[in-house]
Amino acid sequence: MGINQDSSDIIVVSALVKKFKAFTAVDNISFEVKRGEIFAFLGPNGAGKTTTISMLTTLLQPTSGNITLNGSNPVQDKDGVRKSFGIVFQDPSLDDDMTALENMQYHAILYKVPKDIRDKRIEELLRFVELWDRKKDMVKTFSGGMKRRLEVARGLLHHPRILFLDEPTLGLDPQTRNHIWNYIKDINKKENMTVFFTTHYMDEAERVADRIAIIDHGKIISIGTPGDLKNQTKTNSLEEAFLAITGNVIREEEASGVDQLRAMGRMWRRKR
């Protein structure tokens, strides 16, 4: 799949490869994401989704290939690239022994949000995710949905041009999932912010994403709008299209990548 880069591309990936010893987790993938687009990555367990997002967000260095993110290279300019994005990890990353406000303040300091706008931005985002009234409560008292909303607010704190979401609504009830996506779609429109997310929920991808890339065995095997994918496979739903493209066999995640990535994610958060 070739790349036709233009000024509207905020993410450009070309011939990207990541190997863990003999195992190839990402195998020569290429794609682009437009500014302001909501872009979904779908794939079975072990398909390469988390490995790809980890390379895009500087957690992993590619074995080969090229990435451009908001005009910068994540390998050559990690600090510059990190200022361009916010991220909500699949695993919880909040400090449960701090209040919601303290979590936001700490993140603001890490990302060098100017003092003169810090308090206003924090209040704006906590109100946006309906947590301002709980700002002084310890995060350990929050429900799973409240924690996710706080993580989204924290990821938006430094006005990122891209928001990465790795399975952002995993384990949440349908109502909470719906609320979180409403927040994200709202901020996408208000700030023209690009959203790049992975999910196992087909209804989310079909309802939220402008375009979807389906990845399997480390390769992108199809990319397009939800309608495109259904038309290509002559199916009536995205789930049917997904199964037609990837097959019906349930696969376990490859051990060569997932545990390492989660450990790296924890290390990255501590360093920040």
Secondary structure, DSSP 4 states (H G I P E B T S, - for coil): ------TTEEEEEEEEEEEETTEEEEEEEEEEEETT-EEEEE--TTSSHHHHHHHHTTSS--SEEEEEETTB-TTT-HHHHHTTEEEE-SS--S-TTSBHHHHHHHHHHHTT--HHHHHHHHHHHHHHTT-GGGTTSBGGGS-HHHHHHHHHHHHTTT--SEEEEESTTTT--HHHHHHHHHHHHHHHHHHT-EEEEE-S-HHHHHHH-SEEEEEETTEEEEEE-HHHHHHHHT-SSHHHHHHHHH-S---PPPTTTHHHHHHHHHHHHHH-
